[in-house]
């Protein structure tokens, strides 16, 4: 849901920039900078999302190592039990 909102805001900023460049929108200086602040906010949000993804990937790497270790342990137990029979 938040991804859709972020893309809609970016699309809105793009439309605003095109209309501003075409001279259709004439706004005060303070209002002119609002889309830029929005774009900076969205860039920060995207970086936070990227950081979260990196953390998830690191956790998956740890999970993979633990799983490989557990499987090796199970294989060893199976081989020892098989040799006993």
PDB file of N, CA, C and O in Angstrom:
ATOM      1  N   UNK A   1       0.823  -1.189   0.000  1.00  0.00           N
ATOM      2  CA  UNK A   1       0.000   0.000   0.000  1.00  0.00           C
ATOM      3  C   UNK A   1       0.870   1.257   0.000  1.00  0.00           C
ATOM      4  O   UNK A   1       0.605   2.195  -0.752  1.00  0.00           O
ATOM      5  N   UNK A   2       1.921   1.278   0.853  1.00  0.00           N
ATOM      6  CA  UNK A   2       2.775   2.460   0.924  1.00  0.00           C
ATOM      7  C   UNK A   2       3.555   2.666  -0.355  1.00  0.00           C
ATOM      8  O   UNK A   2       3.853   3.801  -0.728  1.00  0.00           O
ATOM      9  N   UNK A   3       3.892   1.570  -1.034  1.00  0.00           N
ATOM     10  CA  UNK A   3       4.595   1.700  -2.319  1.00  0.00           C
ATOM     11  C   UNK A   3       3.721   2.424  -3.334  1.00  0.00           C
ATOM     12  O   UNK A   3       4.203   3.278  -4.079  1.00  0.00           O
ATOM     13  N   UNK A   4       2.443   2.083  -3.363  1.00  0.00           N
ATOM     14  CA  UNK A   4       1.523   2.717  -4.305  1.00  0.00           C
ATOM     15  C   UNK A   4       1.413   4.209  -3.997  1.00  0.00           C
ATOM     16  O   UNK A   4       1.429   5.037  -4.909  1.00  0.00           O
ATOM     17  N   UNK A   5       1.303   4.549  -2.721  1.00  0.00           N
ATOM     18  CA  UNK A   5       1.215   5.960  -2.329  1.00  0.00           C
ATOM     19  C   UNK A   5       2.486   6.707  -2.734  1.00  0.00           C
ATOM     20  O   UNK A   5       2.416   7.826  -3.241  1.00  0.00           O
ATOM     21  N   UNK A   6       3.647   6.086  -2.511  1.00  0.00           N
ATOM     22  CA  UNK A   6       4.914   6.728  -2.865  1.00  0.00           C
ATOM     23  C   UNK A   6       4.984   6.986  -4.367  1.00  0.00           C
ATOM     24  O   UNK A   6       5.393   8.068  -4.789  1.00  0.00           O
ATOM     25  N   UNK A   7       4.590   6.008  -5.173  1.00  0.00           N
ATOM     26  CA  UNK A   7       4.614   6.195  -6.627  1.00  0.00           C
ATOM     27  C   UNK A   7       3.620   7.255  -7.072  1.00  0.00           C
ATOM     28  O   UNK A   7       3.908   8.015  -7.996  1.00  0.00           O
ATOM     29  N   UNK A   8       2.459   7.322  -6.436  1.00  0.00           N
ATOM     30  CA  UNK A   8       1.473   8.356  -6.775  1.00  0.00           C
ATOM     31  C   UNK A   8       2.016   9.749  -6.443  1.00  0.00           C
ATOM     32  O   UNK A   8       1.817  10.693  -7.207  1.00  0.00           O
ATOM     33  N   UNK A   9       2.698   9.873  -5.308  1.00  0.00           N
ATOM     34  CA  UNK A   9       3.282  11.165  -4.937  1.00  0.00           C
ATOM     35  C   UNK A   9       4.369  11.553  -5.932  1.00  0.00           C
ATOM     36  O   UNK A   9       4.418  12.701  -6.375  1.00  0.00           O
ATOM     37  N   UNK A  10       5.234  10.618  -6.287  1.00  0.00           N
ATOM     38  CA  UNK A  10       6.277  10.924  -7.273  1.00  0.00           C
ATOM     39  C   UNK A  10       5.674  11.320  -8.619  1.00  0.00           C
ATOM     40  O   UNK A  10       6.173  12.233  -9.277  1.00  0.00           O
ATOM     41  N   UNK A  11       4.605  10.641  -9.031  1.00  0.00           N
ATOM     42  CA  UNK A  11       3.933  10.976 -10.274  1.00  0.00           C
ATOM     43  C   UNK A  11       3.312  12.368 -10.175  1.00  0.00           C
ATOM     44  O   UNK A  11       3.355  13.139 -11.134  1.00  0.00           O
ATOM     45  N   UNK A  12       2.733  12.691  -9.012  1.00  0.00           N
ATOM     46  CA  UNK A  12       2.166  14.020  -8.793  1.00  0.00           C
ATOM     47  C   UNK A  12       3.223  15.101  -8.868  1.00  0.00           C
ATOM     48  O   UNK A  12       2.989  16.167  -9.437  1.00  0.00           O
ATOM     49  N   UNK A  13       4.400  14.828  -8.290  1.00  0.00           N
ATOM     50  CA  UNK A  13       5.506  15.790  -8.355  1.00  0.00           C
ATOM     51  C   UNK A  13       5.947  15.988  -9.807  1.00  0.00           C
ATOM     52  O   UNK A  13       6.224  17.113 -10.223  1.00  0.00           O
ATOM     53  N   UNK A  14       6.013  14.916 -10.566  1.00  0.00           N
ATOM     54  CA  UNK A  14       6.395  15.010 -11.972  1.00  0.00           C
ATOM     55  C   UNK A  14       5.397  15.872 -12.747  1.00  0.00           C
ATOM     56  O   UNK A  14       5.794  16.739 -13.526  1.00  0.00           O
ATOM     57  N   UNK A  15       4.113  15.635 -12.534  1.00  0.00           N
ATOM     58  CA  UNK A  15       3.087  16.436 -13.217  1.00  0.00           C
ATOM     59  C   UNK A  15       3.220  17.907 -12.815  1.00  0.00           C
ATOM     60  O   UNK A  15       3.129  18.799 -13.659  1.00  0.00           O
ATOM     61  N   UNK A  16       3.437  18.153 -11.513  1.00  0.00           N
ATOM     62  CA  UNK A  16       3.588  19.524 -11.036  1.00  0.00           C
ATOM     63  C   UNK A  16       4.778  20.201 -11.716  1.00  0.00           C
ATOM     64  O   UNK A  16       4.680  21.349 -12.148  1.00  0.00           O
ATOM     65  N   UNK A  17       5.917  19.475 -11.811  1.00  0.00           N
ATOM     66  CA  UNK A  17       7.101  20.052 -12.447  1.00  0.00           C
ATOM     67  C   UNK A  17       6.858  20.383 -13.913  1.00  0.00           C
ATOM     68  O   UNK A  17       7.291  21.428 -14.399  1.00  0.00           O
ATOM     69  N   UNK A  18       6.170  19.496 -14.615  1.00  0.00           N
ATOM     70  CA  UNK A  18       5.870  19.743 -16.031  1.00  0.00           C
ATOM     71  C   UNK A  18       4.956  20.958 -16.170  1.00  0.00           C
ATOM     72  O   UNK A  18       5.190  21.820 -17.017  1.00  0.00           O
ATOM     73  N   UNK A  19       3.917  21.025 -15.342  1.00  0.00           N
ATOM     74  CA  UNK A  19       2.999  22.164 -15.406  1.00  0.00           C
ATOM     75  C   UNK A  19       3.695  23.463 -15.000  1.00  0.00           C
ATOM     76  O   UNK A  19       3.418  24.521 -15.564  1.00  0.00           O
ATOM     77  N   UNK A  20       4.592  23.382 -14.031  1.00  0.00           N
ATOM     78  CA  UNK A  20       5.340  24.566 -13.597  1.00  0.00           C
ATOM     79  C   UNK A  20       6.270  25.029 -14.711  1.00  0.00           C
ATOM     80  O   UNK A  20       6.360  26.228 -14.976  1.00  0.00           O
ATOM     81  N   UNK A  21       6.958  24.107 -15.364  1.00  0.00           N
ATOM     82  CA  UNK A  21       7.860  24.453 -16.458  1.00  0.00           C
ATOM     83  C   UNK A  21       7.095  25.038 -17.643  1.00  0.00           C
ATOM     84  O   UNK A  21       7.618  25.893 -18.358  1.00  0.00           O
ATOM     85  N   UNK A  22       5.864  24.583 -17.851  1.00  0.00           N
ATOM     86  CA  UNK A  22       5.045  25.089 -18.957  1.00  0.00           C
ATOM     87  C   UNK A  22       4.422  26.440 -18.629  1.00  0.00           C
ATOM     88  O   UNK A  22       3.828  27.072 -19.503  1.00  0.00           O
ATOM     89  N   UNK A  23       4.547  26.891 -17.385  1.00  0.00           N
ATOM     90  CA  UNK A  23       4.002  28.183 -16.998  1.00  0.00           C
ATOM     91  C   UNK A  23       2.525  28.151 -16.642  1.00  0.00           C
ATOM     92  O   UNK A  23       1.914  29.204 -16.460  1.00  0.00           O
ATOM     93  N   UNK A  24       1.946  26.973 -16.539  1.00  0.00           N
ATOM     94  CA  UNK A  24       0.526  26.843 -16.192  1.00  0.00           C
ATOM     95  C   UNK A  24       0.318  27.106 -14.709  1.00  0.00           C
ATOM     96  O   UNK A  24      -0.697  27.680 -14.312  1.00  0.00           O
ATOM     97  N   UNK A  25       1.277  26.688 -13.890  1.00  0.00           N
ATOM     98  CA  UNK A  25       1.185  26.880 -12.442  1.00  0.00           C
ATOM     99  C   UNK A  25       2.052  28.079 -12.059  1.00  0.00           C
ATOM    100  O   UNK A  25       3.243  28.116 -12.365  1.00  0.00           O
ATOM    101  N   UNK A  26       1.452  29.042 -11.398  1.00  0.00           N
ATOM    102  CA  UNK A  26       2.180  30.183 -10.839  1.00  0.00           C
ATOM    103  C   UNK A  26       1.886  30.200  -9.346  1.00  0.00           C
ATOM    104  O   UNK A  26       0.771  30.507  -8.925  1.00  0.00           O
ATOM    105  N   UNK A  27       2.897  29.866  -8.549  1.00  0.00           N
ATOM    106  CA  UNK A  27       2.683  29.753  -7.106  1.00  0.00           C
ATOM    107  C   UNK A  27       3.749  30.532  -6.354  1.00  0.00           C
ATOM    108  O   UNK A  27       4.806  30.837  -6.907  1.00  0.00           O
ATOM    109  N   UNK A  28       3.471  30.858  -5.078  1.00  0.00           N
ATOM    110  CA  UNK A  28       4.489  31.543  -4.266  1.00  0.00           C
ATOM    111  C   UNK A  28       5.736  30.676  -4.089  1.00  0.00           C
ATOM    112  O   UNK A  28       5.692  29.458  -4.260  1.00  0.00           O
ATOM    113  N   UNK A  29       6.836  31.323  -3.745  1.00  0.00           N
ATOM    114  CA  UNK A  29       8.120  30.625  -3.620  1.00  0.00           C
ATOM    115  C   UNK A  29       8.039  29.507  -2.583  1.00  0.00           C
ATOM    116  O   UNK A  29       8.561  28.417  -2.818  1.00  0.00           O
ATOM    117  N   UNK A  30       7.399  29.754  -1.447  1.00  0.00           N
ATOM    118  CA  UNK A  30       7.310  28.740  -0.396  1.00  0.00           C
ATOM    119  C   UNK A  30       6.592  27.494  -0.905  1.00  0.00           C
ATOM    120  O   UNK A  30       7.000  26.371  -0.607  1.00  0.00           O
ATOM    121  N   UNK A  31       5.536  27.691  -1.663  1.00  0.00           N
ATOM    122  CA  UNK A  31       4.776  26.554  -2.193  1.00  0.00           C
ATOM    123  C   UNK A  31       5.559  25.854  -3.300  1.00  0.00           C
ATOM    124  O   UNK A  31       5.391  24.654  -3.518  1.00  0.00           O
ATOM    125  N   UNK A  32       6.404  26.594  -3.990  1.00  0.00           N
ATOM    126  CA  UNK A  32       7.192  25.999  -5.072  1.00  0.00           C
ATOM    127  C   UNK A  32       8.136  24.915  -4.561  1.00  0.00           C
ATOM    128  O   UNK A  32       8.428  23.957  -5.276  1.00  0.00           O
ATOM    129  N   UNK A  33       8.611  25.063  -3.334  1.00  0.00           N
ATOM    130  CA  UNK A  33       9.576  24.109  -2.800  1.00  0.00           C
ATOM    131  C   UNK A  33       8.923  22.877  -2.173  1.00  0.00           C
ATOM    132  O   UNK A  33       9.623  21.917  -1.851  1.00  0.00           O
ATOM    133  N   UNK A  34       7.623  22.877  -1.995  1.00  0.00           N
ATOM    134  CA  UNK A  34       6.925  21.746  -1.373  1.00  0.00           C
ATOM    135  C   UNK A  34       7.169  20.424  -2.105  1.00  0.00           C
ATOM    136  O   UNK A  34       7.445  19.420  -1.448  1.00  0.00           O
ATOM    137  N   UNK A  35       7.079  20.382  -3.441  1.00  0.00           N
ATOM    138  CA  UNK A  35       7.352  19.106  -4.120  1.00  0.00           C
ATOM    139  C   UNK A  35       8.784  18.612  -3.921  1.00  0.00           C
ATOM    140  O   UNK A  35       9.028  17.407  -3.857  1.00  0.00           O
ATOM    141  N   UNK A  36       9.718  19.539  -3.824  1.00  0.00           N
ATOM    142  CA  UNK A  36      11.100  19.122  -3.602  1.00  0.00           C
ATOM    143  C   UNK A  36      11.267  18.499  -2.218  1.00  0.00           C
ATOM    144  O   UNK A  36      11.955  17.492  -2.052  1.00  0.00           O
ATOM    145  N   UNK A  37      10.620  19.121  -1.227  1.00  0.00           N
ATOM    146  CA  UNK A  37      10.651  18.543   0.117  1.00  0.00           C
ATOM    147  C   UNK A  37      10.004  17.159   0.112  1.00  0.00           C
ATOM    148  O   UNK A  37      10.486  16.238   0.772  1.00  0.00           O
ATOM    149  N   UNK A  38       8.914  17.021  -0.636  1.00  0.00           N
ATOM    150  CA  UNK A  38       8.253  15.718  -0.761  1.00  0.00           C
ATOM    151  C   UNK A  38       9.157  14.689  -1.407  1.00  0.00           C
ATOM    152  O   UNK A  38       9.200  13.533  -0.987  1.00  0.00           O
ATOM    153  N   UNK A  39       9.876  15.116  -2.431  1.00  0.00           N
ATOM    154  CA  UNK A  39      10.792  14.192  -3.120  1.00  0.00           C
ATOM    155  C   UNK A  39      11.928  13.765  -2.192  1.00  0.00           C
ATOM    156  O   UNK A  39      12.327  12.601  -2.194  1.00  0.00           O
ATOM    157  N   UNK A  40      12.447  14.699  -1.403  1.00  0.00           N
ATOM    158  CA  UNK A  40      13.518  14.363  -0.458  1.00  0.00           C
ATOM    159  C   UNK A  40      12.997  13.397   0.598  1.00  0.00           C
ATOM    160  O   UNK A  40      13.681  12.442   0.966  1.00  0.00           O
ATOM    161  N   UNK A  41      11.787  13.646   1.081  1.00  0.00           N
ATOM    162  CA  UNK A  41      11.171  12.737   2.056  1.00  0.00           C
ATOM    163  C   UNK A  41      11.023  11.333   1.464  1.00  0.00           C
ATOM    164  O   UNK A  41      11.354  10.341   2.114  1.00  0.00           O
ATOM    165  N   UNK A  42      10.527  11.257   0.233  1.00  0.00           N
ATOM    166  CA  UNK A  42      10.357   9.950  -0.411  1.00  0.00           C
ATOM    167  C   UNK A  42      11.702   9.263  -0.639  1.00  0.00           C
ATOM    168  O   UNK A  42      11.798   8.040  -0.528  1.00  0.00           O
ATOM    169  N   UNK A  43      12.730  10.028  -0.953  1.00  0.00           N
ATOM    170  CA  UNK A  43      14.057   9.430  -1.125  1.00  0.00           C
ATOM    171  C   UNK A  43      14.547   8.844   0.205  1.00  0.00           C
ATOM    172  O   UNK A  43      15.126   7.758   0.233  1.00  0.00           O
ATOM    173  N   UNK A  44      14.313   9.561   1.292  1.00  0.00           N
ATOM    174  CA  UNK A  44      14.684   9.039   2.610  1.00  0.00           C
ATOM    175  C   UNK A  44      13.901   7.791   2.956  1.00  0.00           C
ATOM    176  O   UNK A  44      14.441   6.840   3.520  1.00  0.00           O
ATOM    177  N   UNK A  45      12.622   7.803   2.615  1.00  0.00           N
ATOM    178  CA  UNK A  45      11.776   6.630   2.863  1.00  0.00           C
ATOM    179  C   UNK A  45      12.277   5.436   2.051  1.00  0.00           C
ATOM    180  O   UNK A  45      12.307   4.310   2.546  1.00  0.00           O
ATOM    181  N   UNK A  46      12.667   5.687   0.811  1.00  0.00           N
ATOM    182  CA  UNK A  46      13.187   4.603  -0.035  1.00  0.00           C
ATOM    183  C   UNK A  46      14.491   4.051   0.538  1.00  0.00           C
ATOM    184  O   UNK A  46      14.720   2.842   0.500  1.00  0.00           O
ATOM    185  N   UNK A  47      15.346   4.925   1.068  1.00  0.00           N
ATOM    186  CA  UNK A  47      16.597   4.456   1.670  1.00  0.00           C
ATOM    187  C   UNK A  47      16.313   3.610   2.910  1.00  0.00           C
ATOM    188  O   UNK A  47      16.976   2.598   3.140  1.00  0.00           O
ATOM    189  N   UNK A  48      15.328   4.024   3.706  1.00  0.00           N
ATOM    190  CA  UNK A  48      14.948   3.234   4.874  1.00  0.00           C
ATOM    191  C   UNK A  48      14.433   1.859   4.442  1.00  0.00           C
ATOM    192  O   UNK A  48      14.755   0.846   5.063  1.00  0.00           O
ATOM    193  N   UNK A  49      13.640   1.832   3.383  1.00  0.00           N
ATOM    194  CA  UNK A  49      13.113   0.570   2.870  1.00  0.00           C
ATOM    195  C   UNK A  49      14.256  -0.313   2.363  1.00  0.00           C
ATOM    196  O   UNK A  49      14.240  -1.527   2.564  1.00  0.00           O
ATOM    197  N   UNK A  50      15.236   0.290   1.715  1.00  0.00           N
ATOM    198  CA  UNK A  50      16.398  -0.455   1.232  1.00  0.00           C
ATOM    199  C   UNK A  50      17.196  -1.020   2.400  1.00  0.00           C
ATOM    200  O   UNK A  50      17.652  -2.162   2.342  1.00  0.00           O
ATOM    201  N   UNK A  51      17.370  -0.233   3.461  1.00  0.00           N
ATOM    202  CA  UNK A  51      18.054  -0.727   4.661  1.00  0.00           C
ATOM    203  C   UNK A  51      17.330  -1.924   5.264  1.00  0.00           C
ATOM    204  O   UNK A  51      17.961  -2.895   5.680  1.00  0.00           O
ATOM    205  N   UNK A  52      16.006  -1.850   5.310  1.00  0.00           N
ATOM    206  CA  UNK A  52      15.209  -2.965   5.837  1.00  0.00           C
ATOM    207  C   UNK A  52      15.400  -4.212   4.988  1.00  0.00           C
ATOM    208  O   UNK A  52      15.509  -5.318   5.517  1.00  0.00           O
ATOM    209  N   UNK A  53      15.440  -4.034   3.670  1.00  0.00           N
ATOM    210  CA  UNK A  53      15.644  -5.178   2.774  1.00  0.00           C
ATOM    211  C   UNK A  53      17.025  -5.790   2.984  1.00  0.00           C
ATOM    212  O   UNK A  53      17.170  -7.013   2.971  1.00  0.00           O
ATOM    213  N   UNK A  54      18.030  -4.955   3.174  1.00  0.00           N
ATOM    214  CA  UNK A  54      19.390  -5.454   3.409  1.00  0.00           C
ATOM    215  C   UNK A  54      19.438  -6.262   4.701  1.00  0.00           C
ATOM    216  O   UNK A  54      20.067  -7.319   4.749  1.00  0.00           O
ATOM    217  N   UNK A  55      18.781  -5.772   5.744  1.00  0.00           N
ATOM    218  CA  UNK A  55      18.734  -6.517   7.013  1.00  0.00           C
ATOM    219  C   UNK A  55      18.045  -7.865   6.830  1.00  0.00           C
ATOM    220  O   UNK A  55      18.500  -8.877   7.363  1.00  0.00           O
ATOM    221  N   UNK A  56      16.942  -7.878   6.072  1.00  0.00           N
ATOM    222  CA  UNK A  56      16.247  -9.141   5.811  1.00  0.00           C
ATOM    223  C   UNK A  56      17.144 -10.114   5.062  1.00  0.00           C
ATOM    224  O   UNK A  56      17.136 -11.311   5.351  1.00  0.00           O
ATOM    225  N   UNK A  57      17.912  -9.618   4.109  1.00  0.00           N
ATOM    226  CA  UNK A  57      18.819 -10.474   3.337  1.00  0.00           C
ATOM    227  C   UNK A  57      19.908 -11.035   4.245  1.00  0.00           C
ATOM    228  O   UNK A  57      20.273 -12.204   4.125  1.00  0.00           O
ATOM    229  N   UNK A  58      20.426 -10.212   5.150  1.00  0.00           N
ATOM    230  CA  UNK A  58      21.441 -10.698   6.091  1.00  0.00           C
ATOM    231  C   UNK A  58      20.865 -11.790   6.981  1.00  0.00           C
ATOM    232  O   UNK A  58      21.532 -12.789   7.252  1.00  0.00           O
ATOM    233  N   UNK A  59      19.624 -11.603   7.437  1.00  0.00           N
ATOM    234  CA  UNK A  59      18.979 -12.622   8.267  1.00  0.00           C
ATOM    235  C   UNK A  59      18.793 -13.918   7.482  1.00  0.00           C
ATOM    236  O   UNK A  59      18.947 -15.006   8.038  1.00  0.00           O
ATOM    237  N   UNK A  60      18.466 -13.812   6.209  1.00  0.00           N
ATOM    238  CA  UNK A  60      18.332 -15.021   5.389  1.00  0.00           C
ATOM    239  C   UNK A  60      19.664 -15.742   5.242  1.00  0.00           C
ATOM    240  O   UNK A  60      19.710 -16.972   5.227  1.00  0.00           O
ATOM    241  N   UNK A  61      20.746 -14.979   5.132  1.00  0.00           N
ATOM    242  CA  UNK A  61      22.076 -15.598   5.064  1.00  0.00           C
ATOM    243  C   UNK A  61      22.398 -16.351   6.340  1.00  0.00           C
ATOM    244  O   UNK A  61      22.935 -17.458   6.296  1.00  0.00           O
ATOM    245  N   UNK A  62      22.069 -15.749   7.485  1.00  0.00           N
ATOM    246  CA  UNK A  62      22.282 -16.433   8.765  1.00  0.00           C
ATOM    247  C   UNK A  62      21.413 -17.679   8.864  1.00  0.00           C
ATOM    248  O   UNK A  62      21.864 -18.722   9.338  1.00  0.00           O
ATOM    249  N   UNK A  63      20.173 -17.569   8.418  1.00  0.00           N
ATOM    250  CA  UNK A  63      19.252 -18.707   8.441  1.00  0.00           C
ATOM    251  C   UNK A  63      19.787 -19.832   7.569  1.00  0.00           C
ATOM    252  O   UNK A  63      19.698 -21.005   7.933  1.00  0.00           O
ATOM    253  N   UNK A  64      20.345 -19.472   6.417  1.00  0.00           N
ATOM    254  CA  UNK A  64      20.913 -20.479   5.504  1.00  0.00           C
ATOM    255  C   UNK A  64      22.063 -21.221   6.192  1.00  0.00           C
ATOM    256  O   UNK A  64      22.136 -22.449   6.131  1.00  0.00           O
ATOM    257  N   UNK A  65      22.957 -20.477   6.843  1.00  0.00           N
ATOM    258  CA  UNK A  65      24.093 -21.105   7.520  1.00  0.00           C
ATOM    259  C   UNK A  65      23.617 -22.030   8.634  1.00  0.00           C
ATOM    260  O   UNK A  65      24.154 -23.125   8.798  1.00  0.00           O
ATOM    261  N   UNK A  66      22.620 -21.603   9.398  1.00  0.00           N
ATOM    262  CA  UNK A  66      22.085 -22.438  10.476  1.00  0.00           C
ATOM    263  C   UNK A  66      21.429 -23.698   9.909  1.00  0.00           C
ATOM    264  O   UNK A  66      21.574 -24.786  10.465  1.00  0.00           O
ATOM    265  N   UNK A  67      20.713 -23.541   8.808  1.00  0.00           N
ATOM    266  CA  UNK A  67      20.035 -24.686   8.197  1.00  0.00           C
ATOM    267  C   UNK A  67      21.051 -25.697   7.678  1.00  0.00           C
ATOM    268  O   UNK A  67      20.873 -26.902   7.856  1.00  0.00           O
ATOM    269  N   UNK A  68      22.104 -25.220   7.044  1.00  0.00           N
ATOM    270  CA  UNK A  68      23.152 -26.118   6.543  1.00  0.00           C
ATOM    271  C   UNK A  68      23.797 -26.863   7.709  1.00  0.00           C
ATOM    272  O   UNK A  68      24.075 -28.058   7.610  1.00  0.00           O
ATOM    273  N   UNK A  69      24.032 -26.163   8.799  1.00  0.00           N
ATOM    274  CA  UNK A  69      24.639 -26.794   9.974  1.00  0.00           C
ATOM    275  C   UNK A  69      23.709 -27.859  10.556  1.00  0.00           C
ATOM    276  O   UNK A  69      24.162 -28.943  10.923  1.00  0.00           O
ATOM    277  N   UNK A  70      22.417 -27.556  10.641  1.00  0.00           N
ATOM    278  CA  UNK A  70      21.459 -28.527  11.169  1.00  0.00           C
ATOM    279  C   UNK A  70      21.347 -29.748  10.258  1.00  0.00           C
ATOM    280  O   UNK A  70      21.262 -30.876  10.744  1.00  0.00           O
ATOM    281  N   UNK A  71      21.348 -29.533   8.957  1.00  0.00           N
ATOM    282  CA  UNK A  71      21.259 -30.654   8.011  1.00  0.00           C
ATOM    283  C   UNK A  71      22.508 -31.526   8.126  1.00  0.00           C
ATOM    284  O   UNK A  71      22.419 -32.753   8.085  1.00  0.00           O
ATOM    285  N   UNK A  72      23.663 -30.893   8.270  1.00  0.00           N
ATOM    286  CA  UNK A  72      24.895 -31.675   8.441  1.00  0.00           C
ATOM    287  C   UNK A  72      24.828 -32.509   9.708  1.00  0.00           C
ATOM    288  O   UNK A  72      25.265 -33.659   9.719  1.00  0.00           O
ATOM    289  N   UNK A  73      24.287 -31.939  10.769  1.00  0.00           N
ATOM    290  CA  UNK A  73      24.141 -32.665  12.020  1.00  0.00           C
ATOM    291  C   UNK A  73      23.197 -33.854  11.855  1.00  0.00           C
ATOM    292  O   UNK A  73      23.467 -34.943  12.362  1.00  0.00           O
ATOM    293  N   UNK A  74      22.104 -33.644  11.156  1.00  0.00           N
ATOM    294  CA  UNK A  74      21.140 -34.727  10.912  1.00  0.00           C
ATOM    295  C   UNK A  74      21.782 -35.817  10.070  1.00  0.00           C
ATOM    296  O   UNK A  74      21.589 -37.000  10.350  1.00  0.00           O
ATOM    297  N   UNK A  75      22.543 -35.445   9.041  1.00  0.00           N
ATOM    298  CA  UNK A  75      23.232 -36.436   8.201  1.00  0.00           C
ATOM    299  C   UNK A  75      24.203 -37.264   9.039  1.00  0.00           C
ATOM    300  O   UNK A  75      24.270 -38.486   8.904  1.00  0.00           O
ATOM    301  N   UNK A  76      24.948 -36.590   9.899  1.00  0.00           N
ATOM    302  CA  UNK A  76      25.904 -37.293  10.749  1.00  0.00           C
ATOM    303  C   UNK A  76      25.182 -38.278  11.660  1.00  0.00           C
ATOM    304  O   UNK A  76      25.623 -39.418  11.806  1.00  0.00           O
ATOM    305  N   UNK A  77      24.095 -37.862  12.267  1.00  0.00           N
ATOM    306  CA  UNK A  77      23.320 -38.754  13.125  1.00  0.00           C
ATOM    307  C   UNK A  77      22.762 -39.938  12.348  1.00  0.00           C
ATOM    308  O   UNK A  77      22.755 -41.064  12.844  1.00  0.00           O
ATOM    309  N   UNK A  78      22.297 -39.685  11.140  1.00  0.00           N
ATOM    310  CA  UNK A  78      21.753 -40.768  10.320  1.00  0.00           C
ATOM    311  C   UNK A  78      22.834 -41.780   9.955  1.00  0.00           C
ATOM    312  O   UNK A  78      22.603 -42.989   9.986  1.00  0.00           O
ATOM    313  N   UNK A  79      24.033 -41.264   9.605  1.00  0.00           N
ATOM    314  CA  UNK A  79      25.138 -42.161   9.255  1.00  0.00           C
ATOM    315  C   UNK A  79      25.573 -42.975  10.458  1.00  0.00           C
ATOM    316  O   UNK A  79      25.859 -44.165  10.328  1.00  0.00           O
ATOM    317  N   UNK A  80      25.628 -42.357  11.622  1.00  0.00           N
ATOM    318  CA  UNK A  80      26.027 -43.091  12.835  1.00  0.00           C
ATOM    319  C   UNK A  80      24.985 -44.157  13.180  1.00  0.00           C
ATOM    320  O   UNK A  80      25.341 -45.278  13.545  1.00  0.00           O
ATOM    321  N   UNK A  81      23.709 -43.813  13.066  1.00  0.00           N
ATOM    322  CA  UNK A  81      22.651 -44.784  13.347  1.00  0.00           C
ATOM    323  C   UNK A  81      22.647 -45.904  12.326  1.00  0.00           C
ATOM    324  O   UNK A  81      22.373 -47.054  12.672  1.00  0.00           O
ATOM    325  N   UNK A  82      22.943 -45.592  11.084  1.00  0.00           N
ATOM    326  CA  UNK A  82      22.969 -46.605  10.026  1.00  0.00           C
ATOM    327  C   UNK A  82      24.130 -47.579  10.249  1.00  0.00           C
ATOM    328  O   UNK A  82      23.977 -48.778  10.015  1.00  0.00           O
ATOM    329  N   UNK A  83      25.289 -47.080  10.699  1.00  0.00           N
ATOM    330  CA  UNK A  83      26.438 -47.942  10.943  1.00  0.00           C
ATOM    331  C   UNK A  83      26.209 -48.857  12.127  1.00  0.00           C
ATOM    332  O   UNK A  83      26.759 -49.957  12.168  1.00  0.00           O
ATOM    333  N   UNK A  84      25.405 -48.427  13.094  1.00  0.00           N
ATOM    334  CA  UNK A  84      25.108 -49.258  14.271  1.00  0.00           C
ATOM    335  C   UNK A  84      24.270 -50.461  13.906  1.00  0.00           C
ATOM    336  O   UNK A  84      24.358 -51.495  14.568  1.00  0.00           O
ATOM    337  N   UNK A  85      23.468 -50.354  12.879  1.00  0.00           N
ATOM    338  CA  UNK A  85      22.581 -51.453  12.506  1.00  0.00           C
ATOM    339  C   UNK A  85      23.288 -52.505  11.760  1.00  0.00           C
ATOM    340  O   UNK A  85      22.680 -53.502  11.372  1.00  0.00           O
TER     341      UNK A  85
END
